[in-house]
Amino acid sequence: MSLLLKPGTPGTPASGGGPRSREAGSAAAAWPRYVVLAAISVLMLYPLVWLVGATFKSNAEIFTEIGFWPSRFDFGAYARGWKTSSEYTFATYFLNSFLITLPRIAVTVVSCVLVAYAFARFEFFARKALFAVMVGTMMLPLIVLRLPQYLMFRELDMLDSYWPLILPSAFATDTFFVFMLVQFLRGIPRDMEEAAMIDGCNPLQMLWHIIVPLLRPAIVSVIVFQFIWTMNDFMGPLIYLASVEKYPVSLALKMSIGATEEVEWANVIAISVVALVPSVLVFFAAQKHFIEGAASSGIKG
């Protein structure tokens, strides 16, 4: 008489293996991807690592050595770079950068949220045509607008001030953010808004109490993008600012490169590394919401 053994009983091999064998198989299949991703990460991060290492090198080492490791570690480049050739230190220029960046972020968020809310939730004359025109302006080179904007702000007597760098964003001229917020809003179901309307909420109350909390990931993305772009902006301050005491970090870095005397590149690179720190901190502080807002177009569930 033959014994019929069920799968899984002692003495019988289990079909398909257990959970541990499946986990080991998936881990073995995934390690090549991890190796490739690690290699790409090293390749992408190496310029930044080299930049940090160059702050400890001499001019000769910077232009002859491609490796990260300097012959000796000298933190003096950071102290020397912080003191510029002008009467101001980089503390003044960082403060100026924040005086431009923070108000611009505030007016960008307010204006773009209002415009995106109107496009996504209201029906009005030529709404689709106006939205198409707005999207079309994203393809317009920014340099085309420089001359008419300069002439306009000159007539308004706003040159050599921060107004030309902040005021346009108060009118939702950053159309990329409007487009991103509209796409996010279109993925948000209207159930809660309809319930709030039945309870007597007006459109502004619905925007503040319902839409804005749901838009948090997208708003964080707007803040991160605008912070990085404004901190790195060079052409705008170069056109509108004439006084050295009003320069942001981007212009101060260019000013620290002398036109005639030999440039101490370690000092310039050291301050460039310091200038990267605020943007890196903002990104990592908002990383969770930033990735969610940039990758999704609505809410789930």
C-alpha positions, 0 to 999 in steps of 0.5 A: 500500500502506498502512502499519499503524502500531502504537500507540506507534511514531514518527508514531502518537499513543499512546493514553491518553497517557504516565505524565507526562500522567496525572500532570499530569491527576491533579494538575490534578484534585486541586488544587481539593481542596487549595485547599478543605483549605487554606481549612478549615485556615486557618479552623480554625487562626485562633483559635489564631493569634489567641490567640498574637497576643493575647498581645502586645496590650493589653486595648483591642486584644484587644477591638477588633481581630479581626486577628492582628497587634498594634501592637507585639510585647511579650513582657512578658505571658509574664513577668508572667503566669508570676508569679501573684498568689499566692506561687507561680509557674506552675512549681509549677502545671505540676509539680502538673499533671504529678503528676496526669497522669503517674500517672493515665496509668500506671494508666489504661493498666494497668487498661484493657489488663487489662480489655480483654484479659479482655473480648476473649480470655476466656469468663466468666459474663455477659461480653456483659451486663457489656460492654453495661453498661460501654458503657452507662456511656459515656452516663452524664453524668460530673456524676452521679457527682460527688456520690457520689464526693465523699462516698466520698472524704470518708469515706476522708479523701482530700480535698485530695489527688490521690488522688480524681483518680488512683485511679478510673482504676486501676479502668478507669473510663475506659470509652471506652479499654476499648471502644477497646482491645477493638475493637482486640484483636478485629482481632488474629488469634489465631495467635501466641497459639495458638502461644505457648500451645503453647509453654507461655505463660500468659495474662499472658505472652501479654499482655506478650510478644504483645498489648502490642506489637501494642496499641502504636498503641492504647496511644499513643492512650490516652496522648495522650487521657488526657494532654490530658483530664487537663491540661485538667480543671477540674471535678475539681481544683476539687471535690477540691483546697482548697490553692493549692499543690496547684492544677494549671494549669487552676485556676491560670489561673482564679485568675489572673483577679482578681475585683475588679481589672481583668484583664490579659487578655494575661497570662492568654492568654500562660499559656494558650498556654504551657499548650497547649504540653505537649499539642501536643508530646505529640500531635506526638511520638506523631502516627504511632501516635496516628493509626494507633491511632485510625483502625484496629481491628486489624492488616493482613496 
